[in-house]
Amino acid sequence: MVRIRVLVVDDHRIFAESLAAALAAEPDVDVSAAGSGPAALRCLERAASEGRRFDVLLVDADLGGHVPGTRPAAPVRSGDEDGLVDGISLVTGVRSGQPGVRIVVLAEKDDPRRAALALGAGASGWVAKDCSLSRLLSVIRGVLRDETHLPPALLTGVLRELTAARKHRTESELLVESLTPREREVLRCMVAGLGRKAVAERLYLSPHTVRTHMQNVLGKLGVHSTLAAVALARRAGVGPADLTGDVVERGGQLA
């Protein structure tokens, strides 16, 4: 018998343990539980190192108490011990690090916007927490067949949200393409959270030159703040500068 390895990730201990116990009663399901995003990441890493990867994650949409969508979801590699890693960011991080794992988001209520965020982050399903065990098992087995599961009542709203997000992404990509190579590198530094002085040191430029580049970036992107520029860059798929690698070479090639 092929066994399905499931990890329940929920910071409500009673719910997580109850769900894990119910799933464990199935003859073909092995279950573990984690009470936070960081704990889930540790479980995944340990299982992978031991050659027994999880097949499916069941992730609480409200994990950590954050409201997904209030900040751009980013790959998660670590977190604090209080579990302050929201559900959508955890989905993004897990899909980035272990793309073979299927993820189903468990939610207290239906929300088209948040469900679209979950699917966009790489989740394969959005299921109500109060659904029947048979329904949940059907979804678990379905996502392992590469199916996507959504409540029928959410389908129209989620499609509308995904279409709008795709439109915004396309517009953002066109704006980013208008930047010079140097301006894009400055933008990546901004996404990484670097200030003007740090960008200048990294790119071997004067603070005055960096200020000019930043002003040009804001003008070309049509925004008025660094925060807005970073949000637009994220929508366009622009990642942060790699702060662990070598700095950009001195010279004028990217100017």
C-alpha positions in Angstrom: 0.0 0.0 0.0 1.3 3.4 -1.0 1.1 5.7 2.1 0.5 9.4 1.9 2.6 11.6 4.2 0.7 14.6 5.5 1.9 17.5 7.6 -0.8 19.6 9.4 0.4 23.2 10.0 -1.9 25.1 12.4 -1.2 27.3 15.5 -4.4 26.2 17.1 -3.2 23.1 18.9 -6.5 21.4 19.6 -7.6 21.7 15.9 -4.2 20.5 14.6 -4.1 17.5 16.9 -7.7 16.6 16.3 -7.3 16.8 12.5 -4.1 14.8 12.7 -5.8 12.1 14.7 -8.7 11.9 12.3 -6.4 11.6 9.3 -4.2 9.0 11.1 -7.1 6.7 11.4 -7.0 6.2 7.6 -4.9 3.1 6.7 -2.9 4.8 4.0 -2.2 8.1 5.7 0.8 9.0 7.9 0.4 12.3 9.7 2.5 14.8 11.6 1.6 18.2 13.0 3.5 21.5 13.4 2.3 24.6 15.3 4.1 27.3 13.4 5.7 28.2 10.1 9.2 27.7 11.4 8.3 24.4 13.0 6.9 23.3 9.7 10.0 24.3 7.8 12.1 22.3 10.3 9.9 19.2 9.8 10.2 19.5 6.1 13.9 19.8 6.1 14.4 16.9 8.6 12.1 14.7 6.5 13.9 15.5 3.3 17.3 14.8 4.9 16.0 11.4 6.0 14.6 10.6 2.6 11.0 10.6 3.6 9.6 13.8 2.2 6.0 14.9 3.0 3.5 14.6 0.1 0.9 17.1 1.3 0.8 20.1 3.6 -2.4 21.3 5.1 -1.7 24.9 6.0 -3.8 27.3 8.1 -4.6 30.4 6.1 -4.4 32.5 9.3 -1.1 31.0 10.5 0.8 33.3 12.8 -2.0 35.8 13.0 -1.0 37.7 9.9 -3.5 38.7 7.2 -2.1 37.4 3.9 -2.0 40.1 1.2 -1.0 43.0 3.5 2.6 42.6 2.3 4.1 40.8 -0.7 4.6 37.1 0.0 8.2 36.1 -0.2 10.0 32.8 0.0 10.5 31.8 3.6 13.7 30.2 4.7 13.6 30.9 8.4 11.3 32.5 11.0 11.2 33.3 14.7 10.2 30.9 17.4 6.8 32.6 17.8 5.7 31.3 14.5 5.3 34.7 12.8 5.2 33.3 9.3 1.9 33.7 7.6 0.2 30.9 5.7 0.6 32.4 2.2 4.3 33.1 2.7 4.8 29.6 4.0 3.2 28.3 0.8 5.5 30.4 -1.3 8.6 29.2 0.6 7.7 25.6 0.6 6.9 25.6 -3.1 10.3 27.3 -3.8 12.3 24.9 -1.7 10.4 21.6 -2.2 8.2 22.0 -5.4 7.1 18.4 -5.2 5.1 19.0 -2.1 1.4 19.7 -2.7 -0.2 22.3 -0.4 -3.8 22.7 0.6 -4.9 25.9 2.5 -7.4 25.4 5.3 -9.6 28.5 5.9 -12.2 29.7 8.4 -14.2 31.3 5.7 -14.3 31.6 1.9 -12.5 34.7 0.6 -11.8 34.9 -3.2 -9.0 37.4 -2.8 -7.1 35.3 -0.3 -7.8 32.1 -2.1 -6.4 33.7 -5.3 -3.3 34.7 -3.3 -2.9 31.1 -2.1 -3.2 29.7 -5.6 -0.8 32.3 -6.9 1.7 31.3 -4.3 1.6 27.7 -5.4 -1.2 26.1 -3.3 -3.2 23.3 -5.0 -6.4 23.8 -3.0 -8.5 26.0 -0.7 -10.8 24.1 1.7 -13.0 25.2 4.6 -11.8 24.1 8.0 -15.3 22.7 8.8 -15.5 20.5 5.7 -16.1 16.8 6.2 -13.2 14.4 6.7 -14.3 12.5 3.5 -14.2 15.8 1.5 -10.7 16.6 2.9 -9.4 13.2 2.0 -10.8 13.6 -1.5 -8.9 16.9 -1.9 -5.7 15.4 -0.5 -5.8 12.5 -3.0 -6.9 14.8 -5.7 -4.0 17.3 -5.4 -1.6 14.3 -5.6 -3.1 13.7 -9.0 -2.2 17.4 -9.9 -5.8 18.5 -9.5 -6.7 22.0 -8.2 -9.5 22.1 -5.7 -11.7 25.1 -4.8 -15.2 25.4 -3.4 -17.6 26.0 -6.3 -18.9 29.2 -4.7 -15.4 30.7 -4.9 -14.6 29.8 -8.5 -15.9 32.9 -10.2 -14.4 35.3 -7.7 -11.0 33.6 -7.7 -10.9 33.7 -11.5 -11.7 37.4 -11.4 -8.9 38.0 -8.9 -6.3 36.0 -10.8 -7.2 37.8 -14.1 -6.8 41.2 -12.3 -3.5 40.1 -10.8 -2.2 39.0 -14.2 -3.2 42.3 -15.7 -1.4 44.2 -13.0 1.7 42.0 -13.4 1.8 42.6 -17.1 1.6 46.4 -16.6 4.2 46.2 -13.9 6.5 44.2 -16.1 6.3 46.7 -18.9 7.2 49.5 -16.5 10.2 47.6 -15.2 11.3 46.9 -18.8 11.6 50.7 -19.3 14.4 50.9 -16.8 18.1 50.8 -17.8 20.2 47.9 -16.6 21.7 50.1 -13.8 18.3 51.3 -12.7 17.1 47.7 -12.5 20.0 46.8 -10.3 19.2 49.8 -8.1 15.6 48.6 -7.9 16.7 45.1 -6.9 18.8 46.7 -4.1 15.7 48.6 -3.0 13.7 45.4 -3.0 16.4 43.9 -0.7 15.8 46.8 1.7 19.0 48.7 1.1 19.2 52.4 1.8 20.9 55.0 -0.5 24.3 54.7 1.3 24.3 50.9 1.2 23.3 50.9 -2.5 26.1 53.3 -3.2 28.7 51.1 -1.5 27.4 48.0 -3.2 27.5 49.4 -6.7 30.6 51.6 -6.3 28.6 54.8 -6.9 28.3 58.1 -5.1 25.2 58.7 -2.9 24.3 61.6 -5.2 24.4 59.2 -8.3 22.3 56.6 -6.4 19.8 59.3 -5.5 19.5 60.3 -9.2 19.0 56.6 -10.1 16.3 56.2 -7.4 14.5 59.3 -8.6 14.6 58.0 -12.2 13.3 54.6 -11.0 10.3 56.2 -9.2 9.6 58.5 -12.2 9.6 55.7 -14.7 7.5 53.4 -12.5 5.0 56.2 -11.9 5.2 55.9 -8.1 6.1 58.4 -5.4 7.8 56.3 -2.7 10.3 53.5 -2.3 7.6 51.3 -0.7 5.4 51.7 -3.8 8.3 50.9 -6.1 9.1 47.7 -4.2 5.5 46.6 -4.3 5.4 47.2 -8.0 8.7 45.4 -8.5 7.4 42.4 -6.6 4.3 42.2 -8.8 6.6 42.2 -11.8 8.6 39.3 -10.4 11.7 41.4 -9.6 13.6 39.7 -6.8 16.0 41.3 -4.3 19.7 41.7 -5.0 21.7 38.8 -3.7 23.4 40.3 -0.7 25.6 37.3 -0.1 27.2 37.4 -3.5 29.8 39.7 -5.1 29.0 43.3 -5.6 28.5 44.6 -9.1 31.8 45.2 -10.8 33.2 48.7 -10.9 32.8 50.4 -14.2 30.3 52.0 -16.5 28.7 49.0 -18.3 25.5 49.2 -16.4 25.3 53.0 -16.1 
